[in-house]
Amino acid sequence: IDLILFEEILGQVAGAFYVRPSIGYWFLKDQLVAQLDIVYSVAAEPVSTNGNSAHLGVEFDLTLRYQTKDHFVGMLQYGYLIPLSGFEDLPIPGRHRDLSQPQTLQAFLGVVF
């Protein structure tokens, strides 16, 4: 779904829904693509959040992916989350506690078969 909110902070998609529009552009046909995903997340029940608000966050995820003709893949992903009012007074044990600038940079190497 995303790189930060559901993946790292909440750990799952439960009691929430999201809207995720995407736009991508192929720089090299079938080899190099850039994609931007915008994820807006909302809690199904506002009382289930610490801030007593349904609005969880807006996340921007940028992916740059390169695939060779031999089916090797390299991917670089950057995610930036803007936490909204549902995360006020957030004490989640064992999870990220500082939500002042939640962001991530991830690299991936793989083979497609």
C-alpha positions in Angstrom: 0.0 0.0 0.0 2.7 2.5 1.1 6.2 2.7 2.5 5.6 4.3 5.9 2.1 4.6 7.5 0.7 1.1 7.1 4.1 -0.7 6.5 6.2 0.8 9.4 3.9 2.7 11.8 0.7 0.7 12.0 2.0 -2.6 10.7 -1.2 -3.5 8.8 -4.3 -2.2 7.1 -7.1 -2.6 9.6 -10.0 -0.3 10.5 -8.9 2.1 7.8 -9.3 2.9 4.1 -7.2 4.8 1.6 -7.2 6.5 -1.8 -4.0 5.9 -3.8 -3.7 7.7 -7.2 -0.5 7.1 -9.2 1.3 8.6 -12.1 4.2 7.0 -13.9 6.5 7.8 -16.8 8.6 5.3 -18.9 12.0 7.0 -19.7 13.3 3.9 -21.5 10.6 1.6 -23.0 10.1 -1.5 -20.7 13.3 -0.6 -18.7 13.3 2.6 -16.7 10.2 4.0 -15.0 9.5 6.7 -12.5 6.3 6.5 -10.5 4.7 8.8 -7.9 2.0 7.4 -5.6 -0.1 9.7 -3.3 -1.8 7.8 -0.4 -4.5 9.5 1.7 -5.4 7.3 4.6 -8.5 7.6 6.8 -9.6 5.6 9.9 -13.0 3.9 9.6 -13.9 5.0 13.2 -12.4 8.3 14.5 -12.6 7.0 18.1 -10.1 4.3 17.2 -7.3 6.9 16.8 -5.3 8.7 19.5 -6.3 12.1 18.1 -10.0 11.1 17.9 -10.0 12.1 14.2 -10.4 10.0 11.1 -7.6 11.7 9.2 -4.5 9.6 9.5 -2.1 11.0 6.9 -1.0 11.8 3.4 2.0 10.0 2.0 4.1 10.7 -1.1 6.0 7.7 -2.4 8.4 8.1 -5.4 9.8 5.0 -7.1 12.5 4.7 -9.7 12.8 1.3 -11.2 15.2 -0.2 -13.8 14.8 -3.6 -15.3 17.3 -5.2 -17.7 16.5 -7.4 -20.6 17.9 -10.3 -18.5 15.1 -9.7 -15.9 17.3 -8.2 -13.2 15.6 -5.3 -11.4 16.9 -2.4 -9.4 14.6 -0.1 -7.5 15.0 3.0 -5.4 12.0 4.2 -3.3 11.6 7.4 -1.3 8.6 7.9 1.0 7.5 11.0 2.9 4.5 11.0 5.3 2.5 14.0 6.5 0.8 12.8 9.7 -2.7 14.3 10.2 -4.8 14.9 13.3 -5.5 11.1 13.9 -1.9 10.9 15.2 -1.9 13.5 18.0 -0.5 12.1 21.3 0.8 9.0 19.7 2.4 6.5 22.1 2.8 3.2 20.1 5.1 0.8 22.0 7.8 -0.8 19.8 7.0 1.5 16.8 8.2 4.9 15.6 7.4 7.6 18.1 8.9 10.6 16.5 6.5 11.6 13.7 7.9 15.1 13.1 9.5 14.1 9.8 8.6 10.5 8.9 10.5 9.5 5.7 12.3 6.5 4.3 14.7 5.7 1.5 14.8 2.0 0.4 16.8 0.2 -2.3 15.9 -3.2 -3.8 17.7 -5.6 -6.1 16.0 -8.6 -7.5 15.3 -11.0 -10.4 11.9 -11.3 -12.2 10.9 -14.8 -13.3 
